[in-house]
Amino acid sequence: MGVDVVERDDVSVYLIAGVPKSFKRKLQKYVEQEAKEAGGIYMLEEELADWVIAKVRNDKRGIRNQTPATAALWRAFSALSAARYHLQHSPEDEERVRQLRSQVEELWQELSPMFEEEGEEPDEA
């Protein structure tokens, strides 16, 4: 798929789960039939797919499971995931960002009410 397709105003993004890999061929044929102009589909690379899934999960997480600090850490994690994707052709830089992202994720999990153990009372501040 060419860059011209990605830069068009009529691009839509869908997240489809639970279909076999062979679905991509069927979807491509359907898009070609339905497209107004030259249409196409693009399979995301693993790192970007992980980022998209993480973003979707974040949007569905209830507000009771977030504090201002954990929300900010999640945004930092998401930004670092995107940076890691864009640095994939620079292994040294990509590795540094991956390590930083892992540290942010660990801190987020330590502070997030989502990961409080059963029966544990939240800290009163």
Sequence and secondary structure as in RCSB ss.txt:
>XXXX:A:sequence
MGVDVVERDDVSVYLIAGVPKSFKRKLQKYVEQEAKEAGGIYMLEEELADWVIAKVRNDKRGIRNQTPATAALWR
AFSALSAARYHLQHSPEDEERVRQLRSQVEELWQELSPMFEEEGEEPDEA
>XXXX:A:secstr
  HHHHTSTT       S  TTHHHHHHHHHHHH SSS       HHHHHHHHHHHHHHHS GGG  HHHHHHHH
HHHHHHHHHHHTTT HHHHHHHHHHHHHHHHHHHHH GGG  TT      
